[in-house]
Amino acid sequence: MKASIADITERLIEIISQLLRIKHNDILLTDSLQPMGADSLDILELSMLIEDEFAIDLDIERVKLTEQDTINDWITLIKENI
């Protein structure tokens, strides 16, 4: 069964909240990760956590998302790979 956008969003925000130690309410879908304090190592860790959480394989070389991309961009990436 494929996950809904709402489910993906909820799960991704939980991952980001724990990774960057910020409150759920402080995360907006239009936010990028950089202002939240994410760097390139956080992006790598986020990618690995997403792979585990959603049982998908993200090819880091193909995935060009950075700390400047928005939460919506990450949701789209997950949805395309489920």
C-alpha positions, -999 to +999 in steps of 0.1 A: +000+000+000+013+034-010+016+061+016-005+092+014+010+126+011-003+134+046+014+103+060+046+111+042+045+146+054+038+136+090+066+110+091+091+133+073+084+162+097+090+138+127+123+127+112+134+163+106+123+174+140+143+147+157+174+151+135+176+189+139+161+190+174+134+215+165+096+215+172+072+201+147+053+234+147+084+253+136+086+233+104+067+246+074+064+228+041+078+258+022+109+259+045+143+248+034+165+229+058+194+254+059+177+281+080+168+252+105+206+246+109+211+217+085+243+212+067+255+187+041+261+160+067+226+164+080+213+160+044+232+127+041+218+115+075+183+127+065+186+107+033+196+075+052+168+080+077+143+085+049+155+053+033+150+034+065+116+049+074+101+045+039+119+013+028+132+030-003+166+033-019+177+069-027+207+071-051+226+099-035+244+106-068+211+110-085+193+128-057+204+164-060+185+178-030+205+200-007+199+219+026+184+247+004+155+226-010+122+228+007+103+202+028+079+199-002+108+189-024+117+161+000+081+149+001+080+148-037+112+128-037+098+103-013+065+100-032+083+093-064+104+065-049+077+047-029 
